[in-house]
Amino acid sequence: MAEHVKVVIIGGGIVGCSVLYGLAKRGWTDTLLLERLELTSGSTWHAAGNITHFGHYTEITRLYVDSLRIYMEAEAESGQSAGFHDAGSLRLATSQAELEAYRSIEGIYNDLGVPYRVINPDEVATLHPLLNIDGLFGAAHTPADGHVDSSGATHAMAKSARARGAGIRRHCPVRKVRRHNDNQWAVDTDDGVIHAEHVIMAASFWTRELAAQINLDLPLYALEHHEVITDDIPELEALDFEVPTVRDPYAPANTRQEHNSLLCGVYEADPVFWATDGIPPEFGQELLVPNMGRLEEHLLKVIERIPAFGSAGIKTVNNGPICYTPDGCPLVGPVTGHDGLWLAAGFPVGIGTGGGSGDFLADWMVNGNPPYDLPIVYPFRFNGTLTKDECLRAIKNIYARGYVMPMMK
Ligand SMILES: Cc1cc2nc3c(=O)[nH]c(=O)nc-3n(C[C@H](O)[C@H](O)[C@H](O)COP(=O)(O)OP(=O)(O)OC[C@H]3O[C@@H](n4cnc5c(N)ncnc54)[C@H](O)[C@@H]3O)c2cc1C
């Protein structure tokens, strides 16, 4: 006999767990999250955990704001720490036009009640004494953000959802999703079939293959993404506060304090894709082989900006797969023509936006309408019109733009 639940969620990363938690808070607990391995074993476990309220598209600022709020709420509810450090962030302006662009969005933060201020180079230097401000025009300062422990935040939501009655099954890969009858989907696993009224695919880049089984061509591909962690830096040890995260469009890279070292995530000019012909079935949760040569031109720019970065040795280099769509925004919402099938996949900044996105989707499912209009994430914006080559080209461009604002050509 097939098992039956109202909702199956496929994927136990930060996004899947956030949807599960969002549904549970709204009273939908006849739910089951299926995870291939352990929770967080996709991209979530190796993410740097950076959360900023300054996203790349102003339309999704609210997703960032809600994400941090939801992680803190789940932490309080579950007792599981999300490991939040409120060090704040600086988004550097490398031209007057960039500074003006930052000023132009101040109103959005006022409306959302999130602290946001465009500051001058001297103020930047005070907030981040290791930063070389030569040539800087200023920065946008978002003091309420910082970084979480990505696994901690995920487990906090999972634990809270479970306590409210939601189900989680680990080591249970979904083999196939198919239509069972007019009202139900069938989800095939090694442990049997599960029937559900709703299925949410929250399996990041694996979603592409799951969806292909029902002839959906989703523009989801994985890129290699590096982060570099230095040895301890005496200048940081000497400070009695944590320096804010720096997002620098010049490198482009983000650099934050990790204990007494610096952790730097790099956006390569010529990024490399991973497994575009299909995720290897034997892939578990391992990291990819790092390539320091590709990072060099970017790290030299980071050193120009933060000279202490250059004098420290490198402790660790992580290279992990990261999921992208052609416009850099996730796919969140229903799948047209497939009643009861939903997507929550394609998150390049899933720690920053996963909490809010899961909650947004849960609200939509329970109430029948999205809580507010957010077409920039709706899956049907793509409609399968792009060829694979067009997708890959667009993803490369969007990734390499790094921190250049969309409004700046
Ligand atoms: C080096 C690096 C640093 C990063 N730093 C940051 C950062 O600082 N801030 C930020 O916001 N983002 C960061 N990211 C991106 C972030 O990691 C992702 O956006 C986020 O983890 C995506 O979450 P997810 O839940 O969508 O996917 P995942 O965490 O990949 O979860 C998908 C889950 O689905 C499961 N799954 C797959 N197929 C199946 C199946 N058939 N059946 C059952 N389960 C299945 C997988 O095992 C996996 O656990 C970073 C990424 C990298 C690579």
The ligand as an ORCA input file, in Angstrom:
! r2SCAN-3c Opt
* xyz 0 1
  C      31.577     27.765     -1.520
  C      30.181     28.282     -1.385
  C      29.901     29.324     -0.505
  C      28.594     29.825     -0.393
  N      28.355     30.856      0.479
  C      27.091     31.361      0.576
  C      26.818     32.435      1.476
  O      27.690     32.901      2.176
  N      25.543     32.929      1.508
  C      24.539     32.412      0.716
  O      23.415     32.901      0.782
  N      24.776     31.384     -0.118
  C      26.021     30.839     -0.211
  N      26.264     29.799     -1.049
  C      25.131     29.244     -1.806
  C      24.319     28.328     -0.895
  O      25.138     27.270     -0.448
  C      23.116     27.762     -1.650
  O      22.405     28.816     -2.270
  C      22.149     27.036     -0.713
  O      22.824     26.127      0.099
  C      21.082     26.323     -1.546
  O      20.242     25.623     -0.669
  P      19.233     24.542     -1.265
  O      18.462     24.019     -0.120
  O      18.528     25.121     -2.428
  O      20.184     23.419     -1.899
  P      21.057     22.274     -1.220
  O      21.660     22.693      0.046
  O      21.984     21.790     -2.278
  O      19.977     21.172     -0.875
  C      19.400     20.335     -1.844
  C      19.206     18.987     -1.166
  O      18.477     18.124     -2.031
  C      18.933     16.810     -1.783
  N      18.533     15.975     -2.923
  C      18.980     16.051     -4.195
  N      18.375     15.134     -4.961
  C      17.520     14.464     -4.165
  C      16.619     13.377     -4.389
  N      16.488     12.821     -5.591
  N      15.905     12.911     -3.339
  C      16.034     13.464     -2.084
  N      16.886     14.489     -1.833
  C      17.617     14.995     -2.865
  C      20.435     16.982     -1.650
  O      21.050     15.895     -1.003
  C      20.519     18.277     -0.868
  O      20.619     18.067      0.541
  C      27.553     29.265     -1.178
  C      27.830     28.211     -2.058
  C      29.119     27.727     -2.165
  C      29.381     26.603     -3.125
*
